[in-house]
Amino acid sequence: MKEVKSIKLTSLNNEIEKEILLLLKEEGQCIYGEIIKQSNLSYNKGKETIYSLINKGYIRYAGRSTKLELAIDLI
């Protein structure tokens, strides 16, 4: 997993990733299912996108909980 400090939202090409990152910026933390529901994604597409964001180091699990949060500063 890459160590990323901050990213510009405009540098992202994937609109679904942008939407999820903005949701987490606004909410602070969200459970996995809530992210998928708020983004109006199918379960598989939501899972794929969330895993992609985790692998990029953009989001992470908050401690030992099932909630996800930003792992970067979104500018």
C-alpha positions as a Python dict, from the first residue, in 0.01 Angstrom:
ca = {
    (1, 'M'): (0, 0, 0),
    (2, 'K'): (137, 340, -103),
    (3, 'E'): (194, 614, 154),
    (4, 'V'): (-7, 913, 23),
    (5, 'K'): (-34, 1235, 225),
    (6, 'S'): (-276, 1444, 19),
    (7, 'I'): (-436, 1446, -323),
    (8, 'K'): (-624, 1698, -530),
    (9, 'L'): (-975, 1579, -603),
    (10, 'T'): (-943, 1719, -955),
    (11, 'S'): (-648, 1486, -1021),
    (12, 'L'): (-876, 1181, -1003),
    (13, 'N'): (-1039, 1057, -1323),
    (14, 'N'): (-1274, 805, -1164),
    (15, 'E'): (-1604, 977, -1073),
    (16, 'I'): (-1711, 694, -841),
    (17, 'E'): (-1387, 721, -643),
    (18, 'K'): (-1435, 1099, -620),
    (19, 'E'): (-1789, 1051, -490),
    (20, 'I'): (-1677, 806, -220),
    (21, 'L'): (-1388, 1028, -111),
    (22, 'L'): (-1619, 1330, -86),
    (23, 'L'): (-1869, 1127, 116),
    (24, 'L'): (-1598, 1027, 363),
    (25, 'K'): (-1472, 1384, 381),
    (26, 'E'): (-1822, 1505, 470),
    (27, 'E'): (-1918, 1221, 705),
    (28, 'G'): (-1580, 1149, 863),
    (29, 'Q'): (-1645, 776, 892),
    (30, 'C'): (-1893, 543, 723),
    (31, 'I'): (-1959, 175, 733),
    (32, 'Y'): (-1895, -19, 415),
    (33, 'G'): (-2262, -76, 332),
    (34, 'E'): (-2352, 290, 385),
    (35, 'I'): (-2089, 398, 134),
    (36, 'I'): (-2234, 161, -125),
    (37, 'K'): (-2590, 273, -49),
    (38, 'Q'): (-2508, 647, -59),
    (39, 'S'): (-2319, 603, -386),
    (40, 'N'): (-2604, 407, -550),
    (41, 'L'): (-2362, 133, -654),
    (42, 'S'): (-2416, -237, -696),
    (43, 'Y'): (-2254, -441, -421),
    (44, 'N'): (-1983, -575, -654),
    (45, 'K'): (-1896, -235, -803),
    (46, 'G'): (-1894, -77, -456),
    (47, 'K'): (-1671, -350, -316),
    (48, 'E'): (-1433, -320, -611),
    (49, 'T'): (-1408, 58, -578),
    (50, 'I'): (-1362, 54, -200),
    (51, 'Y'): (-1087, -210, -224),
    (52, 'S'): (-919, -2, -494),
    (53, 'L'): (-923, 307, -269),
    (54, 'I'): (-786, 105, 24),
    (55, 'N'): (-505, -38, -192),
    (56, 'K'): (-416, 310, -316),
    (57, 'G'): (-390, 426, 46),
    (58, 'Y'): (-671, 681, 9),
    (59, 'I'): (-903, 526, 267),
    (60, 'R'): (-859, 288, 561),
    (61, 'Y'): (-1051, 111, 832),
    (62, 'A'): (-1087, 327, 1143),
    (63, 'G'): (-905, 132, 1412),
    (64, 'R'): (-1058, -210, 1465),
    (65, 'S'): (-1404, -104, 1354),
    (66, 'T'): (-1588, -175, 1032),
    (67, 'K'): (-1601, 197, 957),
    (68, 'L'): (-1392, 346, 681),
    (69, 'E'): (-1230, 690, 684),
    (70, 'L'): (-1000, 901, 471),
    (71, 'A'): (-634, 813, 503),
    (72, 'I'): (-530, 1128, 317),
    (73, 'D'): (-598, 1498, 308),
    (74, 'L'): (-837, 1574, 27),
    (75, 'I'): (-765, 1911, -133),
}
